[in-house]
């Protein structure tokens, strides 16, 4: 199964998170980094990571 790594840090996905929905619907996994969840990489990235 494919894994999309760090989508919360990808500018394209940050601008338009719905682009990920196609992959999620296919059952693909997403991997976020702990630094994203703690806010170390910024609030916008943290919010996106938490939403995943």
N, CA, C and O of each residue as an XYZ file, in Angstrom:
208
protein
N       0.845     -1.177      0.000
C       0.000      0.000      0.000
C       0.895      1.246      0.000
O       1.811      1.334      0.817
N       0.655      2.193     -0.882
C       1.452      3.427     -0.910
C       1.273      4.250      0.369
O       0.217      4.228      1.002
N       2.308      4.956      0.719
C       2.292      5.858      1.865
C       2.691      7.248      1.376
O       3.739      7.413      0.752
N       1.868      8.230      1.654
C       2.201      9.625      1.338
C       2.832     10.202      2.603
O       2.175     10.333      3.636
N       4.112     10.543      2.504
C       4.827     11.028      3.682
C       4.758     12.548      3.778
O       4.926     13.263      2.790
N       4.516     13.004      4.955
C       4.510     14.423      5.304
C       3.592     15.278      4.422
O       4.015     16.342      3.969
N       2.362     14.851      4.167
C       1.481     15.686      3.344
C       1.162     17.023      4.005
O       0.802     17.984      3.326
N       1.296     17.083      5.331
C       1.013     18.327      6.049
C       2.059     19.395      5.769
O       1.824     20.568      6.056
N       3.210     19.018      5.215
C       4.278     19.958      4.888
C       4.347     20.269      3.400
O       5.181     21.069      2.977
N       3.496     19.658      2.610
C       3.484     19.838      1.161
C       2.657     21.078      0.826
O       1.478     21.151      1.174
N       3.269     22.046      0.155
C       2.584     23.315     -0.127
C       1.317     23.123     -0.959
O       0.320     23.813     -0.742
N       1.354     22.205     -1.893
C       0.176     21.951     -2.723
C      -0.990     21.453     -1.873
O      -2.127     21.887     -2.055
N      -0.703     20.543     -0.947
C      -1.751     20.023     -0.073
C      -2.181     21.061      0.962
O      -3.347     21.095      1.357
N      -1.249     21.909      1.402
C      -1.618     22.974      2.342
C      -2.592     23.957      1.703
O      -3.528     24.428      2.348
N      -2.358     24.263      0.414
C      -3.241     25.188     -0.290
C      -4.593     24.559     -0.603
O      -5.617     25.242     -0.595
N      -4.597     23.260     -0.878
C      -5.826     22.583     -1.291
C      -5.856     21.157     -0.724
O      -5.571     20.199     -1.443
N      -6.200     21.016      0.562
C      -6.174     19.700      1.209
C      -7.091     18.665      0.558
O      -6.883     17.465      0.734
N      -8.084     19.102     -0.179
C      -9.017     18.161     -0.808
C      -8.307     17.280     -1.837
O      -8.804     16.208     -2.183
N      -7.141     17.729     -2.328
C      -6.373     16.914     -3.283
C      -6.006     15.556     -2.679
O      -5.853     14.572     -3.403
N      -5.868     15.506     -1.375
C      -5.514     14.253     -0.704
C      -6.681     13.277     -0.644
O      -6.473     12.073     -0.498
N      -7.883     13.774     -0.751
C      -9.058     12.922     -0.584
C      -9.072     11.746     -1.555
O      -9.494     10.649     -1.188
N      -8.623     11.956     -2.769
C      -8.564     10.867     -3.757
C      -7.705      9.724     -3.230
O      -8.085      8.557     -3.330
N      -6.553     10.062     -2.673
C      -5.646      9.040     -2.156
C      -6.196      8.365     -0.901
O      -6.059      7.155     -0.721
N      -6.814      9.159     -0.045
C      -7.427      8.609      1.167
C      -8.543      7.640      0.790
O      -8.669      6.571      1.388
N      -9.347      8.012     -0.197
C     -10.436      7.139     -0.657
C      -9.916      5.828     -1.231
O     -10.605      4.809     -1.178
N      -8.699      5.848     -1.781
C      -8.077      4.631     -2.312
C      -7.464      3.773     -1.206
O      -6.991      2.665     -1.456
N      -7.479      4.299      0.016
C      -6.939      3.550      1.141
C      -5.464      3.772      1.399
O      -4.854      3.042      2.180
N      -4.881      4.773      0.753
C      -3.464      5.051      0.951
C      -3.252      5.588      2.367
O      -4.133      6.228      2.939
N      -2.086      5.320      2.911
C      -1.731      5.788      4.237
C      -1.073      7.158      4.156
O      -0.451      7.511      3.154
N      -1.223      7.926      5.239
C      -0.540      9.207      5.382
C       0.393      9.106      6.580
O       0.032      8.528      7.604
N       1.579      9.661      6.455
C       2.539      9.685      7.561
C       2.853     11.133      7.884
O       3.320     11.878      7.022
N       2.603     11.531      9.106
C       2.951     12.887      9.539
C       4.116     12.791     10.515
O       4.319     11.759     11.155
N       4.862     13.852     10.622
C       6.014     13.878     11.520
C       5.601     14.443     12.879
O       4.701     15.278     12.963
N       6.254     13.990     13.924
C       5.937     14.448     15.281
C       6.115     15.959     15.413
O       5.352     16.611     16.125
N       7.107     16.515     14.740
C       7.337     17.965     14.800
C       6.158     18.747     14.255
O       5.900     19.871     14.686
N       5.446     18.163     13.316
C       4.252     18.817     12.774
C       3.149     18.852     13.824
O       2.438     19.848     13.956
N       3.014     17.770     14.562
C       1.953     17.677     15.575
C       2.222     18.558     16.789
O       1.285     18.990     17.461
N       3.484     18.826     17.073
C       3.816     19.653     18.235
C       3.796     21.140     17.920
O       3.865     21.968     18.828
N       3.702     21.487     16.636
C       3.697     22.890     16.248
C       5.074     23.448     15.933
O       5.207     24.633     15.624
N       6.101     22.610     16.007
C       7.461     23.076     15.733
C       7.610     23.608     14.304
O       8.449     24.472     14.050
N       6.807     23.098     13.378
C       6.883     23.516     11.975
C       5.840     24.570     11.610
O       5.617     24.852     10.433
N       5.206     25.146     12.629
C       4.242     26.211     12.404
C       2.813     25.773     12.690
O       2.482     24.588     12.666
N       1.988     26.761     12.960
C       0.602     26.499     13.324
C      -0.199     25.898     12.174
O      -1.004     24.990     12.381
N       0.019     26.399     10.978
C      -0.727     25.892      9.814
C      -0.449     24.403      9.584
O      -1.362     23.626      9.302
N       0.805     24.025      9.707
C       1.199     22.625      9.548
C       0.615     21.794     10.692
O       0.144     20.680     10.463
N       0.639     22.320     11.917
C       0.088     21.603     13.076
C      -1.391     21.319     12.888
O      -1.842     20.198     13.124
N      -2.143     22.313     12.470
C      -3.584     22.150     12.270
C      -3.845     21.083     11.198
O      -4.711     20.224     11.367
N      -3.104     21.146     10.120
C      -3.284     20.167      9.044
C      -2.960     18.761      9.546
O      -3.709     17.822      9.274
N      -1.863     18.606     10.269
C      -1.469     17.295     10.800
C      -2.526     16.766     11.761
O      -2.849     15.579     11.730
N      -3.060     17.618     12.601
C      -4.102     17.198     13.540
C      -5.365     16.765     12.800
O      -6.049     15.835     13.227
N      -5.668     17.422     11.713
C      -6.853     17.039     10.932
C      -6.716     15.652     10.335
O      -7.711     14.948     10.166
N      -5.496     15.255     10.015
C      -5.276     13.901      9.471
C      -5.463     12.878     10.554
O      -5.323     11.681     10.304
